[in-house]
Amino acid sequence: MLEVKDLSITFLDDGAKAVDSISFSMAPGERLGLVGESGSGKTVTALAIAGLLDRGRVRTEGQILFQGLDILSCKESELLKIRGKDVGMVFQEPMTSLDPLMRVGPQIEESLRVHSKLTARQRKALALQVMQHVDLPDPETTYRKYPHQMSGGQRQRAMIAAAFISRPKLLICDEPTTALDVTVQAQILNLLLRINEQSDVGLLFISHDLSVVRRLCQRVAVMYKGRIVETGPAEQVFSDPQHEYTQRLVAAIPSRGKGRRQ
């Protein structure tokens, strides 16, 4: 479904190389975790895959093949056909991603207005159905709410509903649980797992939280200073890390067995 080949991304304004010759692939329905510390290149990679990089501000090398289409070299008109329809994206902070002046329901429907010929009534019916699927309370009432009238967890569910409503092949989740408390975080992870298992949507999950990635993902790719330093099945990487950086990351995962003072 997705193949990233020797991808490099350099910012033209300062010459910084954010991504340096990385390669990985994803099969349909797979859950892949892209992990690493802040500044390692995870989010830039995700934006490139989603076709959201400003081409005038970066220089790219290599290929990003999504179902055979090269995201880096295709025309903007071709990108528009897949962005939001075949590739959906959930960002870290929904309060900055959702329009504060627009009711939530129409925002969830946005990709349907772009990619389908459904009537307004049909779009609303589908939006209410998806809102129920992501466990938003009382969809009819929530449909008419503004983002500030919802909790952080509800806003993130709305973002997931908006990304999922067109039934994409790939859902890119960029730190979607970082701004949430532990209980809500667990609920969102369970929701993403359910969407993946029931709809066979591929999940590219980006995080610096290894315990979350271990719980959700089947495979892991570890990024450090713009490079992928280790990749493999999640349990293998976490139980027997090979690269020194991965070993440090795994060693830093908090353990409930350690003493309280430590």
TORKOL-4160 file (C-alpha; in steps of 0.2 Angstrom, whole numbers, padded with zeros to 4 digits, m for minus):
262
<pt num="1" X="0000" Y="0000" Z="0000"/>
<pt num="2" X="0014" Y="0012" Z="0005"/>
<pt num="3" X="0032" Y="0012" Z="0001"/>
<pt num="4" X="0044" Y="0025" Z="0006"/>
<pt num="5" X="0061" Y="0024" Z="m0004"/>
<pt num="6" X="0077" Y="0034" Z="0001"/>
<pt num="7" X="0066" Y="0049" Z="0007"/>
<pt num="8" X="0076" Y="0065" Z="0011"/>
<pt num="9" X="0068" Y="0081" Z="0016"/>
<pt num="10" X="0078" Y="0098" Z="0017"/>
<pt num="11" X="0071" Y="0114" Z="0022"/>
<pt num="12" X="0077" Y="0128" Z="0010"/>
<pt num="13" X="0076" Y="0143" Z="0022"/>
<pt num="14" X="0090" Y="0136" Z="0033"/>
<pt num="15" X="0097" Y="0121" Z="0024"/>
<pt num="16" X="0092" Y="0109" Z="0039"/>
<pt num="17" X="0090" Y="0091" Z="0034"/>
<pt num="18" X="0075" Y="0085" Z="0043"/>
<pt num="19" X="0074" Y="0067" Z="0035"/>
<pt num="20" X="0089" Y="0058" Z="0029"/>
<pt num="21" X="0087" Y="0044" Z="0017"/>
<pt num="22" X="0074" Y="0034" Z="0026"/>
<pt num="23" X="0065" Y="0019" Z="0019"/>
<pt num="24" X="0050" Y="0008" Z="0025"/>
<pt num="25" X="0034" Y="0001" Z="0019"/>
<pt num="26" X="0016" Y="m0003" Z="0025"/>
<pt num="27" X="0004" Y="m0017" Z="0019"/>
<pt num="28" X="m0015" Y="m0014" Z="0019"/>
<pt num="29" X="m0022" Y="m0014" Z="0036"/>
<pt num="30" X="m0005" Y="m0014" Z="0045"/>
<pt num="31" X="m0002" Y="m0004" Z="0061"/>
<pt num="32" X="0016" Y="0004" Z="0060"/>
<pt num="33" X="0023" Y="0014" Z="0074"/>
<pt num="34" X="0035" Y="0028" Z="0069"/>
<pt num="35" X="0044" Y="0033" Z="0086"/>
<pt num="36" X="0058" Y="0044" Z="0091"/>
<pt num="37" X="0061" Y="0060" Z="0101"/>
<pt num="38" X="0055" Y="0078" Z="0096"/>
<pt num="39" X="0065" Y="0084" Z="0081"/>
<pt num="40" X="0069" Y="0066" Z="0075"/>
<pt num="41" X="0059" Y="0069" Z="0058"/>
<pt num="42" X="0043" Y="0059" Z="0062"/>
<pt num="43" X="0030" Y="0073" Z="0059"/>
<pt num="44" X="0039" Y="0080" Z="0043"/>
<pt num="45" X="0039" Y="0062" Z="0037"/>
<pt num="46" X="0020" Y="0060" Z="0040"/>
<pt num="47" X="0016" Y="0077" Z="0032"/>
<pt num="48" X="0026" Y="0072" Z="0017"/>
<pt num="49" X="0016" Y="0055" Z="0015"/>
<pt num="50" X="0000" Y="0065" Z="0017"/>
<pt num="51" X="0005" Y="0077" Z="0004"/>
<pt num="52" X="0004" Y="0092" Z="0016"/>
<pt num="53" X="0022" Y="0099" Z="0014"/>
<pt num="54" X="0024" Y="0116" Z="0006"/>
<pt num="55" X="0034" Y="0111" Z="m0010"/>
<pt num="56" X="0041" Y="0129" Z="m0011"/>
<pt num="57" X="0049" Y="0128" Z="0006"/>
<pt num="58" X="0057" Y="0110" Z="0005"/>
<pt num="59" X="0068" Y="0100" Z="m0006"/>
<pt num="60" X="0064" Y="0082" Z="m0007"/>
<pt num="61" X="0073" Y="0067" Z="m0014"/>
<pt num="62" X="0067" Y="0049" Z="m0016"/>
<pt num="63" X="0050" Y="0042" Z="m0018"/>
<pt num="64" X="0034" Y="0040" Z="m0008"/>
<pt num="65" X="0023" Y="0028" Z="m0017"/>
<pt num="66" X="0005" Y="0026" Z="m0011"/>
<pt num="67" X="m0004" Y="0013" Z="m0021"/>
<pt num="68" X="0009" Y="0016" Z="m0035"/>
<pt num="69" X="0007" Y="0035" Z="m0035"/>
<pt num="70" X="0022" Y="0045" Z="m0031"/>
<pt num="71" X="0016" Y="0058" Z="m0018"/>
<pt num="72" X="0032" Y="0069" Z="m0021"/>
<pt num="73" X="0031" Y="0071" Z="m0040"/>
<pt num="74" X="0013" Y="0070" Z="m0044"/>
<pt num="75" X="0002" Y="0085" Z="m0048"/>
<pt num="76" X="m0008" Y="0095" Z="m0035"/>
<pt num="77" X="m0024" Y="0089" Z="m0044"/>
<pt num="78" X="m0019" Y="0071" Z="m0041"/>
<pt num="79" X="m0015" Y="0074" Z="m0023"/>
<pt num="80" X="m0032" Y="0082" Z="m0020"/>
<pt num="81" X="m0040" Y="0066" Z="m0026"/>
<pt num="82" X="m0032" Y="0055" Z="m0012"/>
<pt num="83" X="m0030" Y="0068" Z="0002"/>
<pt num="84" X="m0044" Y="0066" Z="0014"/>
<pt num="85" X="m0052" Y="0051" Z="0004"/>
<pt num="86" X="m0038" Y="0038" Z="0003"/>
<pt num="87" X="m0026" Y="0046" Z="0016"/>
<pt num="88" X="m0033" Y="0053" Z="0032"/>
<pt num="89" X="m0024" Y="0062" Z="0045"/>
<pt num="90" X="m0027" Y="0065" Z="0064"/>
<pt num="91" X="m0016" Y="0079" Z="0072"/>
<pt num="92" X="m0010" Y="0080" Z="0090"/>
<pt num="93" X="m0021" Y="0095" Z="0096"/>
<pt num="94" X="m0039" Y="0095" Z="0089"/>
<pt num="95" X="m0042" Y="0112" Z="0096"/>
<pt num="96" X="m0030" Y="0120" Z="0083"/>
<pt num="97" X="m0036" Y="0108" Z="0069"/>
<pt num="98" X="m0054" Y="0111" Z="0071"/>
<pt num="99" X="m0062" Y="0128" Z="0065"/>
<pt num="100" X="m0068" Y="0137" Z="0081"/>
<pt num="101" X="m0081" Y="0146" Z="0071"/>
<pt num="102" X="m0089" Y="0131" Z="0063"/>
<pt num="103" X="m0100" Y="0118" Z="0070"/>
<pt num="104" X="m0092" Y="0101" Z="0072"/>
<pt num="105" X="m0104" Y="0091" Z="0061"/>
<pt num="106" X="m0101" Y="0101" Z="0045"/>
<pt num="107" X="m0082" Y="0099" Z="0049"/>
<pt num="108" X="m0084" Y="0080" Z="0050"/>
<pt num="109" X="m0092" Y="0080" Z="0033"/>
<pt num="110" X="m0079" Y="0091" Z="0024"/>
<pt num="111" X="m0071" Y="0076" Z="0014"/>
<pt num="112" X="m0088" Y="0071" Z="0008"/>
<pt num="113" X="m0091" Y="0088" Z="0001"/>
<pt num="114" X="m0075" Y="0087" Z="m0009"/>
<pt num="115" X="m0075" Y="0068" Z="m0014"/>
<pt num="116" X="m0093" Y="0063" Z="m0015"/>
<pt num="117" X="m0109" Y="0068" Z="m0024"/>
<pt num="118" X="m0120" Y="0065" Z="m0008"/>
<pt num="119" X="m0134" Y="0077" Z="m0004"/>
<pt num="120" X="m0133" Y="0087" Z="0012"/>
<pt num="121" X="m0145" Y="0075" Z="0020"/>
<pt num="122" X="m0135" Y="0060" Z="0015"/>
<pt num="123" X="m0119" Y="0068" Z="0021"/>
<pt num="124" X="m0127" Y="0072" Z="0038"/>
<pt num="125" X="m0134" Y="0055" Z="0040"/>
<pt num="126" X="m0117" Y="0047" Z="0037"/>
<pt num="127" X="m0108" Y="0060" Z="0049"/>
<pt num="128" X="m0121" Y="0055" Z="0062"/>
<pt num="129" X="m0117" Y="0036" Z="0059"/>
<pt num="130" X="m0098" Y="0039" Z="0060"/>
<pt num="131" X="m0100" Y="0050" Z="0076"/>
<pt num="132" X="m0109" Y="0035" Z="0084"/>
<pt num="133" X="m0096" Y="0023" Z="0078"/>
<pt num="134" X="m0082" Y="0034" Z="0087"/>
<pt num="135" X="m0092" Y="0034" Z="0103"/>
<pt num="136" X="m0097" Y="0053" Z="0102"/>
<pt num="137" X="m0111" Y="0055" Z="0115"/>
<pt num="138" X="m0129" Y="0060" Z="0108"/>
<pt num="139" X="m0123" Y="0063" Z="0089"/>
<pt num="140" X="m0138" Y="0074" Z="0085"/>
<pt num="141" X="m0133" Y="0086" Z="0099"/>
<pt num="142" X="m0115" Y="0085" Z="0096"/>
<pt num="143" X="m0117" Y="0088" Z="0078"/>
<pt num="144" X="m0123" Y="0106" Z="0082"/>
<pt num="145" X="m0109" Y="0110" Z="0094"/>
<pt num="146" X="m0094" Y="0121" Z="0092"/>
<pt num="147" X="m0077" Y="0114" Z="0097"/>
<pt num="148" X="m0075" Y="0124" Z="0113"/>
<pt num="149" X="m0091" Y="0116" Z="0119"/>
<pt num="150" X="m0083" Y="0099" Z="0119"/>
<pt num="151" X="m0070" Y="0090" Z="0130"/>
<pt num="152" X="m0053" Y="0086" Z="0123"/>
<pt num="153" X="m0057" Y="0068" Z="0121"/>
<pt num="154" X="m0073" Y="0072" Z="0112"/>
<pt num="155" X="m0064" Y="0084" Z="0100"/>
<pt num="156" X="m0051" Y="0071" Z="0096"/>
<pt num="157" X="m0065" Y="0058" Z="0092"/>
<pt num="158" X="m0072" Y="0071" Z="0081"/>
<pt num="159" X="m0056" Y="0073" Z="0072"/>
<pt num="160" X="m0055" Y="0054" Z="0070"/>
<pt num="161" X="m0073" Y="0054" Z="0063"/>
<pt num="162" X="m0068" Y="0067" Z="0050"/>
<pt num="163" X="m0052" Y="0058" Z="0045"/>
<pt num="164" X="m0062" Y="0041" Z="0044"/>
<pt num="165" X="m0078" Y="0046" Z="0036"/>
<pt num="166" X="m0072" Y="0043" Z="0018"/>
<pt num="167" X="m0065" Y="0026" Z="0023"/>
<pt num="168" X="m0047" Y="0030" Z="0019"/>
<pt num="169" X="m0034" Y="0016" Z="0015"/>
<pt num="170" X="m0022" Y="0024" Z="0027"/>
<pt num="171" X="m0025" Y="0034" Z="0043"/>
<pt num="172" X="m0010" Y="0044" Z="0049"/>
<pt num="173" X="m0010" Y="0048" Z="0067"/>
<pt num="174" X="0002" Y="0061" Z="0073"/>
<pt num="175" X="0004" Y="0060" Z="0092"/>
<pt num="176" X="m0016" Y="0059" Z="0094"/>
<pt num="177" X="m0016" Y="0055" Z="0112"/>
<pt num="178" X="m0002" Y="0067" Z="0119"/>
<pt num="179" X="m0013" Y="0081" Z="0125"/>
<pt num="180" X="m0026" Y="0069" Z="0133"/>
<pt num="181" X="m0026" Y="0062" Z="0151"/>
<pt num="182" X="m0022" Y="0043" Z="0153"/>
<pt num="183" X="m0040" Y="0037" Z="0154"/>
<pt num="184" X="m0045" Y="0046" Z="0138"/>
<pt num="185" X="m0029" Y="0041" Z="0130"/>
<pt num="186" X="m0033" Y="0023" Z="0133"/>
<pt num="187" X="m0051" Y="0025" Z="0125"/>
<pt num="188" X="m0044" Y="0034" Z="0110"/>
<pt num="189" X="m0031" Y="0020" Z="0107"/>
<pt num="190" X="m0045" Y="0007" Z="0109"/>
<pt num="191" X="m0055" Y="0016" Z="0096"/>
<pt num="192" X="m0041" Y="0017" Z="0084"/>
<pt num="193" X="m0038" Y="m0002" Z="0086"/>
<pt num="194" X="m0056" Y="m0005" Z="0083"/>
<pt num="195" X="m0056" Y="0005" Z="0067"/>
<pt num="196" X="m0041" Y="m0004" Z="0061"/>
<pt num="197" X="m0048" Y="m0021" Z="0065"/>
<pt num="198" X="m0066" Y="m0018" Z="0059"/>
<pt num="199" X="m0062" Y="m0008" Z="0043"/>
<pt num="200" X="m0044" Y="m0014" Z="0038"/>
<pt num="201" X="m0038" Y="0004" Z="0038"/>
<pt num="202" X="m0019" Y="0005" Z="0039"/>
<pt num="203" X="m0013" Y="0015" Z="0054"/>
<pt num="204" X="0004" Y="0025" Z="0053"/>
<pt num="205" X="0005" Y="0030" Z="0072"/>
<pt num="206" X="0018" Y="0043" Z="0076"/>
<pt num="207" X="0023" Y="0045" Z="0094"/>
<pt num="208" X="0037" Y="0047" Z="0106"/>
<pt num="209" X="0028" Y="0037" Z="0119"/>
<pt num="210" X="0035" Y="0019" Z="0117"/>
<pt num="211" X="0023" Y="0011" Z="0129"/>
<pt num="212" X="0008" Y="0017" Z="0118"/>
<pt num="213" X="0016" Y="0011" Z="0102"/>
<pt num="214" X="0020" Y="m0006" Z="0110"/>
<pt num="215" X="0002" Y="m0008" Z="0114"/>
<pt num="216" X="m0005" Y="m0002" Z="0098"/>
<pt num="217" X="0007" Y="m0007" Z="0084"/>
<pt num="218" X="0012" Y="m0023" Z="0075"/>
<pt num="219" X="0029" Y="m0016" Z="0068"/>
<pt num="220" X="0040" Y="m0001" Z="0074"/>
<pt num="221" X="0052" Y="0010" Z="0065"/>
<pt num="222" X="0064" Y="0020" Z="0077"/>
<pt num="223" X="0069" Y="0037" Z="0070"/>
<pt num="224" X="0084" Y="0047" Z="0077"/>
<pt num="225" X="0091" Y="0063" Z="0069"/>
<pt num="226" X="0082" Y="0061" Z="0053"/>
<pt num="227" X="0086" Y="0043" Z="0050"/>
<pt num="228" X="0078" Y="0026" Z="0054"/>
<pt num="229" X="0090" Y="0017" Z="0065"/>
<pt num="230" X="0080" Y="0001" Z="0069"/>
<pt num="231" X="0064" Y="m0007" Z="0062"/>
<pt num="232" X="0055" Y="m0024" Z="0066"/>
<pt num="233" X="0040" Y="m0032" Z="0074"/>
<pt num="234" X="0035" Y="m0022" Z="0090"/>
<pt num="235" X="0038" Y="m0036" Z="0102"/>
<pt num="236" X="0055" Y="m0040" Z="0095"/>
<pt num="237" X="0061" Y="m0022" Z="0095"/>
<pt num="238" X="0055" Y="m0019" Z="0113"/>
<pt num="239" X="0061" Y="m0035" Z="0120"/>
<pt num="240" X="0078" Y="m0036" Z="0111"/>
<pt num="241" X="0083" Y="m0019" Z="0104"/>
<pt num="242" X="0098" Y="m0019" Z="0094"/>
<pt num="243" X="0103" Y="m0001" Z="0091"/>
<pt num="244" X="0110" Y="0009" Z="0106"/>
<pt num="245" X="0097" Y="0023" Z="0104"/>
<pt num="246" X="0083" Y="0011" Z="0104"/>
<pt num="247" X="0091" Y="0003" Z="0120"/>
<pt num="248" X="0091" Y="0019" Z="0128"/>
<pt num="249" X="0073" Y="0023" Z="0123"/>
<pt num="250" X="0067" Y="0006" Z="0130"/>
<pt num="251" X="0077" Y="0008" Z="0146"/>
<pt num="252" X="0068" Y="0024" Z="0149"/>
<pt num="253" X="0050" Y="0016" Z="0148"/>
<pt num="254" X="0043" Y="0018" Z="0166"/>
<pt num="255" X="0040" Y="0002" Z="0175"/>
<pt num="256" X="0026" Y="m0001" Z="0188"/>
<pt num="257" X="0038" Y="m0013" Z="0196"/>
<pt num="258" X="0051" Y="0000" Z="0201"/>
<pt num="259" X="0051" Y="0008" Z="0218"/>
<pt num="260" X="0040" Y="0024" Z="0221"/>
<pt num="261" X="0055" Y="0035" Z="0225"/>
<pt num="262" X="0065" Y="0029" Z="0209"/>
